[in-house]
Amino acid sequence: MTIDLAAADKLLTTTRSVRKRLDLTRPVPRALIEECIEVAQQAPTGTNAQNWAFVVVTDQAKKKAIADIYRKAGEMMAGSGYPPPLAEGDPREHVMPKVMESASYLGGVLEQVPVFVIPCVQGRMETVPMIAAQASTYGSILPAAWSFMLAARARGLGTVWTTIHLFFHDDVSELLGIPADWTQSVLFPVAYYTGDDFRPAHRLPAAQMTHWDTWGNNG
């Protein structure tokens, strides 16, 4: 089968972090979430372990409890000085206020988002001393999580990769009954998005980020 490169590239370059354009009023069919998870489960996992799980949250009381935790964690993060300031002249500097304002907006309306999806992986990073094992564990869930975002985008759904709630990881796990030996990797608020489409974002030049044979050799 020949892959339509233009369509594939558009999907990959326009899967944006959606916060302010999430439609808080339109229900998301369960079947669409299930389709996205089925696509996500085609992602590779280390040693084909398939040691993943997807916790889907639609219960309003649980969404409200997670949103409260999210806001509490956001206040902690803001008080810590994160994210660190960018150097003067950094091309990302002008967009950071917009990003932070958008994140603050999401925190304020989070419980109104129709669906939360939390991809999890079996294992706890605190008990894995080797970098290789940690990378393998996260490598077994993050490709599936990204595939979920792509599948959602292809179906007219928006979401954002957020991890702020993980300041209180175990509290959320207890709320949702997630076993203690499983790690939440990310929280996806999922909704239809408003507006027509998304465009590729401004990014630092690829050549600046690419090192050939030796670190610092940008070609």
C-alpha positions as CSV (number, residue, x, y, z in Angstrom):
1,M,0.0,0.0,0.0
2,T,1.3,3.4,-0.9
3,I,1.0,5.9,1.9
4,D,-0.2,9.4,1.0
5,L,2.8,11.4,2.3
6,A,1.0,14.7,2.1
7,A,-1.9,13.5,4.3
8,A,0.5,11.7,6.7
9,D,2.7,14.8,7.0
10,K,-0.3,17.0,7.6
11,L,-1.5,14.7,10.4
12,L,1.9,14.7,12.0
13,T,2.6,18.4,11.7
14,T,-0.9,19.6,12.7
15,T,-1.5,17.5,15.8
16,R,-1.4,20.4,18.2
17,S,-1.8,20.9,21.9
18,V,-5.5,21.9,22.1
19,R,-6.6,23.7,25.3
20,K,-8.7,26.8,24.5
21,R,-10.3,25.2,21.4
22,L,-11.7,22.1,23.2
23,D,-15.5,22.0,22.7
24,L,-16.8,21.7,26.3
25,T,-20.4,21.2,25.2
26,R,-20.3,18.4,22.6
27,P,-20.3,14.8,23.9
28,V,-17.6,12.5,22.6
29,P,-19.0,9.1,21.5
30,R,-17.5,6.1,23.4
31,A,-16.9,4.4,20.1
32,L,-14.5,7.1,18.9
33,I,-12.4,6.7,22.1
34,E,-12.3,3.0,21.6
35,E,-11.2,3.4,18.0
36,C,-8.4,5.7,19.1
37,I,-7.2,3.2,21.7
38,E,-7.3,0.3,19.2
39,V,-5.0,2.4,16.9
40,A,-2.8,3.3,19.9
41,Q,-2.3,-0.4,20.7
42,Q,-0.6,-1.0,17.3
43,A,2.4,1.0,18.6
44,P,5.5,-0.9,19.4
45,T,6.4,-1.9,23.0
46,G,9.6,-3.1,24.5
47,T,10.0,-6.9,24.1
48,N,6.4,-6.9,22.8
49,A,5.3,-6.7,26.4
50,Q,2.1,-4.8,25.7
51,N,2.2,-3.8,29.3
52,W,-0.2,-0.8,28.9
53,A,-3.6,0.2,30.0
54,F,-5.8,3.1,29.2
55,V,-8.0,4.6,31.9
56,V,-11.0,6.5,30.4
57,V,-12.7,8.9,32.8
58,T,-16.2,10.2,32.1
59,D,-17.6,10.3,35.6
60,Q,-18.2,13.9,36.5
61,A,-17.3,13.6,40.1
62,K,-14.0,11.9,39.3
63,K,-13.2,14.5,36.6
64,K,-13.9,17.2,39.1
65,A,-11.6,15.6,41.7
66,I,-8.8,15.2,39.1
67,A,-9.3,18.8,38.0
68,D,-8.9,20.0,41.6
69,I,-5.7,18.0,41.9
70,Y,-4.5,19.4,38.6
71,R,-5.1,23.0,39.8
72,K,-3.4,22.3,43.1
73,A,-0.4,20.9,41.3
74,G,-0.4,23.8,38.9
75,E,-0.1,26.2,41.8
76,M,2.8,24.2,43.1
77,M,4.6,24.3,39.8
78,A,4.0,28.0,39.4
79,G,5.5,28.6,42.8
80,S,8.6,26.6,41.9
81,G,9.7,29.0,39.1
82,Y,8.9,26.5,36.4
83,P,9.3,26.8,33.5
84,P,12.7,28.5,33.7
85,P,13.0,31.8,31.8
86,L,14.3,31.6,28.2
87,A,17.4,33.5,27.2
88,E,16.9,36.9,25.7
89,G,16.4,36.6,22.0
90,D,15.3,33.0,22.1
91,P,12.7,32.6,19.3
92,R,10.4,30.8,21.6
93,E,10.3,33.7,24.1
94,H,7.3,35.5,22.4
95,V,5.0,32.4,22.6
96,M,5.6,31.5,26.2
97,P,3.1,33.9,27.7
98,K,0.4,32.5,25.3
99,V,1.3,29.0,26.3
100,M,1.1,29.7,30.0
101,E,-2.2,31.6,29.6
102,S,-3.6,28.7,27.6
103,A,-2.5,26.2,30.3
104,S,-4.1,28.4,33.0
105,Y,-7.4,28.4,31.0
106,L,-7.4,24.6,30.7
107,G,-6.9,24.3,34.5
108,G,-10.0,26.4,35.0
109,V,-12.3,24.4,32.8
110,L,-10.7,21.0,33.0
111,E,-13.7,19.1,34.6
112,Q,-15.9,20.4,31.8
113,V,-13.9,18.5,29.1
114,P,-16.0,15.5,28.1
115,V,-13.4,12.7,28.4
116,F,-10.1,12.1,30.2
117,V,-7.8,9.4,28.9
118,I,-4.8,8.3,31.0
119,P,-2.4,5.9,29.4
120,C,-0.5,3.8,32.0
121,V,2.4,1.3,31.9
122,Q,3.1,-1.5,34.3
123,G,6.1,-0.7,36.5
124,R,7.3,2.2,38.7
125,M,10.2,4.3,37.8
126,E,11.2,4.8,41.4
127,T,12.1,1.1,41.6
128,V,14.0,0.9,38.3
129,P,17.6,2.0,38.8
130,M,18.9,1.5,35.3
131,I,18.5,4.2,32.7
132,A,18.1,1.5,30.0
133,A,15.2,-0.1,31.9
134,Q,13.6,3.3,32.6
135,A,13.8,4.2,28.9
136,S,12.4,0.8,27.9
137,T,9.5,1.2,30.3
138,Y,8.5,4.7,29.1
139,G,9.3,3.5,25.5
140,S,6.6,0.9,25.9
141,I,3.8,3.5,26.5
142,L,4.8,6.8,25.0
143,P,4.6,5.7,21.4
144,A,1.1,4.4,22.1
145,A,0.1,7.6,23.8
146,W,1.3,9.7,20.8
147,S,-0.6,7.3,18.5
148,F,-3.7,8.0,20.5
149,M,-3.2,11.8,19.9
150,L,-2.8,11.2,16.2
151,A,-5.8,9.0,16.0
152,A,-7.9,11.5,17.9
153,R,-6.7,14.3,15.6
154,A,-7.7,12.3,12.5
155,R,-11.2,11.9,13.9
156,G,-11.7,15.6,14.6
157,L,-10.9,15.4,18.3
158,G,-8.5,17.7,20.1
159,T,-6.4,17.0,23.1
160,V,-3.2,18.1,24.9
161,W,-0.4,16.1,26.5
162,T,-0.3,17.2,30.1
163,T,1.4,15.7,33.2
164,I,0.8,18.4,35.8
165,H,-1.5,16.0,37.8
166,L,1.4,13.7,38.3
167,F,2.6,15.9,41.2
168,F,-0.1,13.8,43.0
169,H,0.3,10.6,41.0
170,D,-0.7,8.3,43.8
171,D,-3.7,10.3,44.8
172,V,-5.1,10.1,41.3
173,S,-4.3,6.4,41.1
174,E,-6.2,5.8,44.4
175,L,-9.2,7.7,43.1
176,L,-9.3,5.6,39.9
177,G,-8.3,2.3,41.4
178,I,-5.1,2.1,39.4
179,P,-2.9,-0.6,41.0
180,A,0.2,0.7,42.9
181,D,2.6,-1.1,40.5
182,W,1.4,0.9,37.5
183,T,2.6,4.3,36.3
184,Q,0.4,7.0,34.8
185,S,2.3,8.6,31.9
186,V,0.1,11.4,30.8
187,L,-3.4,12.9,31.0
188,F,-5.3,13.6,27.8
189,P,-8.4,15.8,28.1
190,V,-10.3,14.8,24.9
191,A,-13.0,16.8,23.1
192,Y,-14.1,17.8,19.7
193,Y,-12.1,21.0,18.7
194,T,-13.6,24.2,17.6
195,G,-12.5,26.1,14.5
196,D,-11.6,24.8,11.1
197,D,-8.1,23.3,11.3
198,F,-4.6,23.5,12.7
199,R,-1.3,24.7,11.1
200,P,2.2,23.6,11.7
201,A,3.8,25.3,14.7
202,H,6.8,27.5,14.7
203,R,9.8,25.3,15.7
204,L,13.5,25.8,16.0
205,P,15.4,24.8,12.9
206,A,15.9,21.1,12.5
207,A,19.5,21.6,11.5
208,Q,20.1,23.4,14.9
209,M,18.8,20.3,16.7
210,T,20.6,17.7,14.6
211,H,24.1,16.5,15.5
212,W,26.0,14.4,12.9
213,D,28.4,11.8,14.3
214,T,29.6,14.1,17.1
215,W,27.6,16.4,19.4
216,G,27.9,19.9,18.2
217,N,28.5,19.0,14.6
218,N,25.3,20.4,13.0
219,G,26.4,19.6,9.5
